[in-house]
Amino acid sequence: MASLRAVLGLFGQRQVLIKRLPELTMPTLIVWGTADWVIPVTHGRRAARRLAAGSLVQLSWCGHAPQVECPQGFAEALNRFLQA
C-alpha cells in the first residue's frame, strides 16, 4: 500500500515521467501485454517513441504482468534484447 500511495493520489499519478524518457540514452526494452486493462498498450507505444534507443515488444494475449502471464514470450524478448 505504501508503494501505491507513493505514486498515486486522489487525482491520479503524482508524477508523470514520460517527458523525461528522452534523457535515457542507454538501450531500453519495454515489454507490454496487448491485453493490459490497467495501462493500455498505447502508453507503451508512446513511451517507446520517446526513447533515444528504445524498443517495444508487444505480447499478444498478455495483460498487465507479461513476465508472469507470458513468461516464455517475455524471456524470448529479453534474450533477443540482451544479445543485440
Phi and psi restraints in degrees (range 20) as a CNS / XPLOR table:
assign (resid 1 and name C) (resid 2 and name N)
       (resid 2 and name CA) (resid 2 and name C) 1.0 -63.4 20.0 2
assign (resid 2 and name N) (resid 2 and name CA)
       (resid 2 and name C) (resid 3 and name N) 1.0 -41.0 20.0 2
assign (resid 2 and name C) (resid 3 and name N)
       (resid 3 and name CA) (resid 3 and name C) 1.0 -63.5 20.0 2
assign (resid 3 and name N) (resid 3 and name CA)
       (resid 3 and name C) (resid 4 and name N) 1.0 -44.1 20.0 2
assign (resid 3 and name C) (resid 4 and name N)
       (resid 4 and name CA) (resid 4 and name C) 1.0 -62.4 20.0 2
assign (resid 4 and name N) (resid 4 and name CA)
       (resid 4 and name C) (resid 5 and name N) 1.0 -44.8 20.0 2
assign (resid 4 and name C) (resid 5 and name N)
       (resid 5 and name CA) (resid 5 and name C) 1.0 -66.5 20.0 2
assign (resid 5 and name N) (resid 5 and name CA)
       (resid 5 and name C) (resid 6 and name N) 1.0 -27.3 20.0 2
assign (resid 5 and name C) (resid 6 and name N)
       (resid 6 and name CA) (resid 6 and name C) 1.0 -69.1 20.0 2
assign (resid 6 and name N) (resid 6 and name CA)
       (resid 6 and name C) (resid 7 and name N) 1.0 -28.9 20.0 2
assign (resid 6 and name C) (resid 7 and name N)
       (resid 7 and name CA) (resid 7 and name C) 1.0 -108.1 20.0 2
assign (resid 7 and name N) (resid 7 and name CA)
       (resid 7 and name C) (resid 8 and name N) 1.0 -18.9 20.0 2
assign (resid 7 and name C) (resid 8 and name N)
       (resid 8 and name CA) (resid 8 and name C) 1.0 -119.2 20.0 2
assign (resid 8 and name N) (resid 8 and name CA)
       (resid 8 and name C) (resid 9 and name N) 1.0 139.9 20.0 2
assign (resid 8 and name C) (resid 9 and name N)
       (resid 9 and name CA) (resid 9 and name C) 1.0 -124.5 20.0 2
assign (resid 9 and name N) (resid 9 and name CA)
       (resid 9 and name C) (resid 10 and name N) 1.0 -170.0 20.0 2
assign (resid 9 and name C) (resid 10 and name N)
       (resid 10 and name CA) (resid 10 and name C) 1.0 -59.1 20.0 2
assign (resid 10 and name N) (resid 10 and name CA)
       (resid 10 and name C) (resid 11 and name N) 1.0 -30.3 20.0 2
assign (resid 10 and name C) (resid 11 and name N)
       (resid 11 and name CA) (resid 11 and name C) 1.0 -108.6 20.0 2
assign (resid 11 and name N) (resid 11 and name CA)
       (resid 11 and name C) (resid 12 and name N) 1.0 20.2 20.0 2
assign (resid 11 and name C) (resid 12 and name N)
       (resid 12 and name CA) (resid 12 and name C) 1.0 109.0 20.0 2
assign (resid 12 and name N) (resid 12 and name CA)
       (resid 12 and name C) (resid 13 and name N) 1.0 -150.6 20.0 2
assign (resid 12 and name C) (resid 13 and name N)
       (resid 13 and name CA) (resid 13 and name C) 1.0 -62.3 20.0 2
assign (resid 13 and name N) (resid 13 and name CA)
       (resid 13 and name C) (resid 14 and name N) 1.0 139.1 20.0 2
assign (resid 13 and name C) (resid 14 and name N)
       (resid 14 and name CA) (resid 14 and name C) 1.0 -76.5 20.0 2
assign (resid 14 and name N) (resid 14 and name CA)
       (resid 14 and name C) (resid 15 and name N) 1.0 -38.6 20.0 2
assign (resid 14 and name C) (resid 15 and name N)
       (resid 15 and name CA) (resid 15 and name C) 1.0 -130.3 20.0 2
assign (resid 15 and name N) (resid 15 and name CA)
       (resid 15 and name C) (resid 16 and name N) 1.0 133.2 20.0 2
assign (resid 15 and name C) (resid 16 and name N)
       (resid 16 and name CA) (resid 16 and name C) 1.0 -110.3 20.0 2
assign (resid 16 and name N) (resid 16 and name CA)
       (resid 16 and name C) (resid 17 and name N) 1.0 115.1 20.0 2
assign (resid 16 and name C) (resid 17 and name N)
       (resid 17 and name CA) (resid 17 and name C) 1.0 -103.2 20.0 2
assign (resid 17 and name N) (resid 17 and name CA)
       (resid 17 and name C) (resid 18 and name N) 1.0 8.0 20.0 2
assign (resid 17 and name C) (resid 18 and name N)
       (resid 18 and name CA) (resid 18 and name C) 1.0 -59.6 20.0 2
assign (resid 18 and name N) (resid 18 and name CA)
       (resid 18 and name C) (resid 19 and name N) 1.0 -32.0 20.0 2
assign (resid 18 and name C) (resid 19 and name N)
       (resid 19 and name CA) (resid 19 and name C) 1.0 -68.0 20.0 2
assign (resid 19 and name N) (resid 19 and name CA)
       (resid 19 and name C) (resid 20 and name N) 1.0 -19.5 20.0 2
assign (resid 19 and name C) (resid 20 and name N)
       (resid 20 and name CA) (resid 20 and name C) 1.0 -91.7 20.0 2
assign (resid 20 and name N) (resid 20 and name CA)
       (resid 20 and name C) (resid 21 and name N) 1.0 -6.9 20.0 2
assign (resid 20 and name C) (resid 21 and name N)
       (resid 21 and name CA) (resid 21 and name C) 1.0 -57.5 20.0 2
assign (resid 21 and name N) (resid 21 and name CA)
       (resid 21 and name C) (resid 22 and name N) 1.0 -37.3 20.0 2
assign (resid 21 and name C) (resid 22 and name N)
       (resid 22 and name CA) (resid 22 and name C) 1.0 -60.5 20.0 2
assign (resid 22 and name N) (resid 22 and name CA)
       (resid 22 and name C) (resid 23 and name N) 1.0 -17.8 20.0 2
assign (resid 22 and name C) (resid 23 and name N)
       (resid 23 and name CA) (resid 23 and name C) 1.0 -69.6 20.0 2
assign (resid 23 and name N) (resid 23 and name CA)
       (resid 23 and name C) (resid 24 and name N) 1.0 -21.9 20.0 2
assign (resid 23 and name C) (resid 24 and name N)
       (resid 24 and name CA) (resid 24 and name C) 1.0 -76.9 20.0 2
assign (resid 24 and name N) (resid 24 and name CA)
       (resid 24 and name C) (resid 25 and name N) 1.0 117.3 20.0 2
assign (resid 24 and name C) (resid 25 and name N)
       (resid 25 and name CA) (resid 25 and name C) 1.0 -104.1 20.0 2
assign (resid 25 and name N) (resid 25 and name CA)
       (resid 25 and name C) (resid 26 and name N) 1.0 -12.9 20.0 2
assign (resid 25 and name C) (resid 26 and name N)
       (resid 26 and name CA) (resid 26 and name C) 1.0 -81.4 20.0 2
assign (resid 26 and name N) (resid 26 and name CA)
       (resid 26 and name C) (resid 27 and name N) 1.0 156.2 20.0 2
assign (resid 26 and name C) (resid 27 and name N)
       (resid 27 and name CA) (resid 27 and name C) 1.0 -56.3 20.0 2
assign (resid 27 and name N) (resid 27 and name CA)
       (resid 27 and name C) (resid 28 and name N) 1.0 132.5 20.0 2
assign (resid 27 and name C) (resid 28 and name N)
       (resid 28 and name CA) (resid 28 and name C) 1.0 -132.7 20.0 2
assign (resid 28 and name N) (resid 28 and name CA)
       (resid 28 and name C) (resid 29 and name N) 1.0 129.9 20.0 2
assign (resid 28 and name C) (resid 29 and name N)
       (resid 29 and name CA) (resid 29 and name C) 1.0 -105.2 20.0 2
assign (resid 29 and name N) (resid 29 and name CA)
       (resid 29 and name C) (resid 30 and name N) 1.0 131.7 20.0 2
assign (resid 29 and name C) (resid 30 and name N)
       (resid 30 and name CA) (resid 30 and name C) 1.0 -115.6 20.0 2
assign (resid 30 and name N) (resid 30 and name CA)
       (resid 30 and name C) (resid 31 and name N) 1.0 125.2 20.0 2
assign (resid 30 and name C) (resid 31 and name N)
       (resid 31 and name CA) (resid 31 and name C) 1.0 -115.5 20.0 2
assign (resid 31 and name N) (resid 31 and name CA)
       (resid 31 and name C) (resid 32 and name N) 1.0 123.8 20.0 2
assign (resid 31 and name C) (resid 32 and name N)
       (resid 32 and name CA) (resid 32 and name C) 1.0 -133.7 20.0 2
assign (resid 32 and name N) (resid 32 and name CA)
       (resid 32 and name C) (resid 33 and name N) 1.0 139.6 20.0 2
assign (resid 32 and name C) (resid 33 and name N)
       (resid 33 and name CA) (resid 33 and name C) 1.0 -84.5 20.0 2
assign (resid 33 and name N) (resid 33 and name CA)
       (resid 33 and name C) (resid 34 and name N) 1.0 131.9 20.0 2
assign (resid 33 and name C) (resid 34 and name N)
       (resid 34 and name CA) (resid 34 and name C) 1.0 -71.3 20.0 2
assign (resid 34 and name N) (resid 34 and name CA)
       (resid 34 and name C) (resid 35 and name N) 1.0 -16.0 20.0 2
assign (resid 34 and name C) (resid 35 and name N)
       (resid 35 and name CA) (resid 35 and name C) 1.0 -103.7 20.0 2
assign (resid 35 and name N) (resid 35 and name CA)
       (resid 35 and name C) (resid 36 and name N) 1.0 26.0 20.0 2
assign (resid 35 and name C) (resid 36 and name N)
       (resid 36 and name CA) (resid 36 and name C) 1.0 -71.3 20.0 2
assign (resid 36 and name N) (resid 36 and name CA)
       (resid 36 and name C) (resid 37 and name N) 1.0 114.3 20.0 2
assign (resid 36 and name C) (resid 37 and name N)
       (resid 37 and name CA) (resid 37 and name C) 1.0 -92.1 20.0 2
assign (resid 37 and name N) (resid 37 and name CA)
       (resid 37 and name C) (resid 38 and name N) 1.0 -6.6 20.0 2
assign (resid 37 and name C) (resid 38 and name N)
       (resid 38 and name CA) (resid 38 and name C) 1.0 -86.4 20.0 2
assign (resid 38 and name N) (resid 38 and name CA)
       (resid 38 and name C) (resid 39 and name N) 1.0 -52.6 20.0 2
assign (resid 38 and name C) (resid 39 and name N)
       (resid 39 and name CA) (resid 39 and name C) 1.0 -130.7 20.0 2
assign (resid 39 and name N) (resid 39 and name CA)
       (resid 39 and name C) (resid 40 and name N) 1.0 115.6 20.0 2
assign (resid 39 and name C) (resid 40 and name N)
       (resid 40 and name CA) (resid 40 and name C) 1.0 -61.6 20.0 2
assign (resid 40 and name N) (resid 40 and name CA)
       (resid 40 and name C) (resid 41 and name N) 1.0 151.6 20.0 2
assign (resid 40 and name C) (resid 41 and name N)
       (resid 41 and name CA) (resid 41 and name C) 1.0 -61.2 20.0 2
assign (resid 41 and name N) (resid 41 and name CA)
       (resid 41 and name C) (resid 42 and name N) 1.0 -22.4 20.0 2
assign (resid 41 and name C) (resid 42 and name N)
       (resid 42 and name CA) (resid 42 and name C) 1.0 -59.6 20.0 2
assign (resid 42 and name N) (resid 42 and name CA)
       (resid 42 and name C) (resid 43 and name N) 1.0 -30.3 20.0 2
assign (resid 42 and name C) (resid 43 and name N)
       (resid 43 and name CA) (resid 43 and name C) 1.0 -66.8 20.0 2
assign (resid 43 and name N) (resid 43 and name CA)
       (resid 43 and name C) (resid 44 and name N) 1.0 -39.7 20.0 2
assign (resid 43 and name C) (resid 44 and name N)
       (resid 44 and name CA) (resid 44 and name C) 1.0 -65.1 20.0 2
assign (resid 44 and name N) (resid 44 and name CA)
       (resid 44 and name C) (resid 45 and name N) 1.0 -41.2 20.0 2
assign (resid 44 and name C) (resid 45 and name N)
       (resid 45 and name CA) (resid 45 and name C) 1.0 -63.1 20.0 2
assign (resid 45 and name N) (resid 45 and name CA)
       (resid 45 and name C) (resid 46 and name N) 1.0 -43.2 20.0 2
assign (resid 45 and name C) (resid 46 and name N)
       (resid 46 and name CA) (resid 46 and name C) 1.0 -65.2 20.0 2
assign (resid 46 and name N) (resid 46 and name CA)
       (resid 46 and name C) (resid 47 and name N) 1.0 -40.3 20.0 2
assign (resid 46 and name C) (resid 47 and name N)
       (resid 47 and name CA) (resid 47 and name C) 1.0 -64.6 20.0 2
assign (resid 47 and name N) (resid 47 and name CA)
       (resid 47 and name C) (resid 48 and name N) 1.0 -43.5 20.0 2
assign (resid 47 and name C) (resid 48 and name N)
       (resid 48 and name CA) (resid 48 and name C) 1.0 -62.5 20.0 2
assign (resid 48 and name N) (resid 48 and name CA)
       (resid 48 and name C) (resid 49 and name N) 1.0 -37.2 20.0 2
assign (resid 48 and name C) (resid 49 and name N)
       (resid 49 and name CA) (resid 49 and name C) 1.0 -64.6 20.0 2
assign (resid 49 and name N) (resid 49 and name CA)
       (resid 49 and name C) (resid 50 and name N) 1.0 -27.0 20.0 2
assign (resid 49 and name C) (resid 50 and name N)
       (resid 50 and name CA) (resid 50 and name C) 1.0 -85.5 20.0 2
assign (resid 50 and name N) (resid 50 and name CA)
       (resid 50 and name C) (resid 51 and name N) 1.0 -13.9 20.0 2
assign (resid 50 and name C) (resid 51 and name N)
       (resid 51 and name CA) (resid 51 and name C) 1.0 -81.4 20.0 2
assign (resid 51 and name N) (resid 51 and name CA)
       (resid 51 and name C) (resid 52 and name N) 1.0 136.0 20.0 2
assign (resid 51 and name C) (resid 52 and name N)
       (resid 52 and name CA) (resid 52 and name C) 1.0 -63.8 20.0 2
assign (resid 52 and name N) (resid 52 and name CA)
       (resid 52 and name C) (resid 53 and name N) 1.0 -40.4 20.0 2
assign (resid 52 and name C) (resid 53 and name N)
       (resid 53 and name CA) (resid 53 and name C) 1.0 -133.2 20.0 2
assign (resid 53 and name N) (resid 53 and name CA)
       (resid 53 and name C) (resid 54 and name N) 1.0 51.5 20.0 2
assign (resid 53 and name C) (resid 54 and name N)
       (resid 54 and name CA) (resid 54 and name C) 1.0 -102.0 20.0 2
assign (resid 54 and name N) (resid 54 and name CA)
       (resid 54 and name C) (resid 55 and name N) 1.0 152.6 20.0 2
assign (resid 54 and name C) (resid 55 and name N)
       (resid 55 and name CA) (resid 55 and name C) 1.0 -137.3 20.0 2
assign (resid 55 and name N) (resid 55 and name CA)
       (resid 55 and name C) (resid 56 and name N) 1.0 144.4 20.0 2
assign (resid 55 and name C) (resid 56 and name N)
       (resid 56 and name CA) (resid 56 and name C) 1.0 -117.6 20.0 2
assign (resid 56 and name N) (resid 56 and name CA)
       (resid 56 and name C) (resid 57 and name N) 1.0 129.6 20.0 2
assign (resid 56 and name C) (resid 57 and name N)
       (resid 57 and name CA) (resid 57 and name C) 1.0 -115.0 20.0 2
assign (resid 57 and name N) (resid 57 and name CA)
       (resid 57 and name C) (resid 58 and name N) 1.0 123.2 20.0 2
assign (resid 57 and name C) (resid 58 and name N)
       (resid 58 and name CA) (resid 58 and name C) 1.0 -105.0 20.0 2
assign (resid 58 and name N) (resid 58 and name CA)
       (resid 58 and name C) (resid 59 and name N) 1.0 121.5 20.0 2
assign (resid 58 and name C) (resid 59 and name N)
       (resid 59 and name CA) (resid 59 and name C) 1.0 -99.6 20.0 2
assign (resid 59 and name N) (resid 59 and name CA)
       (resid 59 and name C) (resid 60 and name N) 1.0 116.6 20.0 2
assign (resid 59 and name C) (resid 60 and name N)
       (resid 60 and name CA) (resid 60 and name C) 1.0 -65.3 20.0 2
assign (resid 60 and name N) (resid 60 and name CA)
       (resid 60 and name C) (resid 61 and name N) 1.0 145.9 20.0 2
assign (resid 60 and name C) (resid 61 and name N)
       (resid 61 and name CA) (resid 61 and name C) 1.0 64.4 20.0 2
assign (resid 61 and name N) (resid 61 and name CA)
       (resid 61 and name C) (resid 62 and name N) 1.0 14.3 20.0 2
assign (resid 61 and name C) (resid 62 and name N)
       (resid 62 and name CA) (resid 62 and name C) 1.0 -105.2 20.0 2
assign (resid 62 and name N) (resid 62 and name CA)
       (resid 62 and name C) (resid 63 and name N) 1.0 149.9 20.0 2
assign (resid 62 and name C) (resid 63 and name N)
       (resid 63 and name CA) (resid 63 and name C) 1.0 -101.1 20.0 2
assign (resid 63 and name N) (resid 63 and name CA)
       (resid 63 and name C) (resid 64 and name N) 1.0 -136.8 20.0 2
assign (resid 63 and name C) (resid 64 and name N)
       (resid 64 and name CA) (resid 64 and name C) 1.0 -73.5 20.0 2
assign (resid 64 and name N) (resid 64 and name CA)
       (resid 64 and name C) (resid 65 and name N) 1.0 -19.8 20.0 2
assign (resid 64 and name C) (resid 65 and name N)
       (resid 65 and name CA) (resid 65 and name C) 1.0 -126.4 20.0 2
assign (resid 65 and name N) (resid 65 and name CA)
       (resid 65 and name C) (resid 66 and name N) 1.0 72.6 20.0 2
assign (resid 65 and name C) (resid 66 and name N)
       (resid 66 and name CA) (resid 66 and name C) 1.0 -61.0 20.0 2
assign (resid 66 and name N) (resid 66 and name CA)
       (resid 66 and name C) (resid 67 and name N) 1.0 -28.8 20.0 2
assign (resid 66 and name C) (resid 67 and name N)
       (resid 67 and name CA) (resid 67 and name C) 1.0 -65.4 20.0 2
assign (resid 67 and name N) (resid 67 and name CA)
       (resid 67 and name C) (resid 68 and name N) 1.0 -23.0 20.0 2
assign (resid 67 and name C) (resid 68 and name N)
       (resid 68 and name CA) (resid 68 and name C) 1.0 -98.8 20.0 2
assign (resid 68 and name N) (resid 68 and name CA)
       (resid 68 and name C) (resid 69 and name N) 1.0 -45.2 20.0 2
assign (resid 68 and name C) (resid 69 and name N)
       (resid 69 and name CA) (resid 69 and name C) 1.0 -76.5 20.0 2
assign (resid 69 and name N) (resid 69 and name CA)
       (resid 69 and name C) (resid 70 and name N) 1.0 -32.2 20.0 2
assign (resid 69 and name C) (resid 70 and name N)
       (resid 70 and name CA) (resid 70 and name C) 1.0 -135.6 20.0 2
assign (resid 70 and name N) (resid 70 and name CA)
       (resid 70 and name C) (resid 71 and name N) 1.0 62.1 20.0 2
assign (resid 70 and name C) (resid 71 and name N)
       (resid 71 and name CA) (resid 71 and name C) 1.0 -61.0 20.0 2
assign (resid 71 and name N) (resid 71 and name CA)
       (resid 71 and name C) (resid 72 and name N) 1.0 -34.2 20.0 2
assign (resid 71 and name C) (resid 72 and name N)
       (resid 72 and name CA) (resid 72 and name C) 1.0 -65.8 20.0 2
assign (resid 72 and name N) (resid 72 and name CA)
       (resid 72 and name C) (resid 73 and name N) 1.0 -48.2 20.0 2
assign (resid 72 and name C) (resid 73 and name N)
       (resid 73 and name CA) (resid 73 and name C) 1.0 -63.4 20.0 2
assign (resid 73 and name N) (resid 73 and name CA)
       (resid 73 and name C) (resid 74 and name N) 1.0 -38.9 20.0 2
assign (resid 73 and name C) (resid 74 and name N)
       (resid 74 and name CA) (resid 74 and name C) 1.0 -64.2 20.0 2
assign (resid 74 and name N) (resid 74 and name CA)
       (resid 74 and name C) (resid 75 and name N) 1.0 -46.7 20.0 2
assign (resid 74 and name C) (resid 75 and name N)
       (resid 75 and name CA) (resid 75 and name C) 1.0 -63.2 20.0 2
assign (resid 75 and name N) (resid 75 and name CA)
       (resid 75 and name C) (resid 76 and name N) 1.0 -40.3 20.0 2
assign (resid 75 and name C) (resid 76 and name N)
       (resid 76 and name CA) (resid 76 and name C) 1.0 -63.6 20.0 2
assign (resid 76 and name N) (resid 76 and name CA)
       (resid 76 and name C) (resid 77 and name N) 1.0 -43.3 20.0 2
assign (resid 76 and name C) (resid 77 and name N)
       (resid 77 and name CA) (resid 77 and name C) 1.0 -63.1 20.0 2
assign (resid 77 and name N) (resid 77 and name CA)
       (resid 77 and name C) (resid 78 and name N) 1.0 -43.0 20.0 2
assign (resid 77 and name C) (resid 78 and name N)
       (resid 78 and name CA) (resid 78 and name C) 1.0 -66.7 20.0 2
assign (resid 78 and name N) (resid 78 and name CA)
       (resid 78 and name C) (resid 79 and name N) 1.0 -41.6 20.0 2
assign (resid 78 and name C) (resid 79 and name N)
       (resid 79 and name CA) (resid 79 and name C) 1.0 -61.5 20.0 2
assign (resid 79 and name N) (resid 79 and name CA)
       (resid 79 and name C) (resid 80 and name N) 1.0 -45.0 20.0 2
assign (resid 79 and name C) (resid 80 and name N)
       (resid 80 and name CA) (resid 80 and name C) 1.0 -60.0 20.0 2
assign (resid 80 and name N) (resid 80 and name CA)
       (resid 80 and name C) (resid 81 and name N) 1.0 -42.8 20.0 2
assign (resid 80 and name C) (resid 81 and name N)
       (resid 81 and name CA) (resid 81 and name C) 1.0 -63.3 20.0 2
assign (resid 81 and name N) (resid 81 and name CA)
       (resid 81 and name C) (resid 82 and name N) 1.0 -45.3 20.0 2
assign (resid 81 and name C) (resid 82 and name N)
       (resid 82 and name CA) (resid 82 and name C) 1.0 -70.9 20.0 2
assign (resid 82 and name N) (resid 82 and name CA)
       (resid 82 and name C) (resid 83 and name N) 1.0 -27.9 20.0 2
assign (resid 82 and name C) (resid 83 and name N)
       (resid 83 and name CA) (resid 83 and name C) 1.0 -82.0 20.0 2
assign (resid 83 and name N) (resid 83 and name CA)
       (resid 83 and name C) (resid 84 and name N) 1.0 -19.0 20.0 2
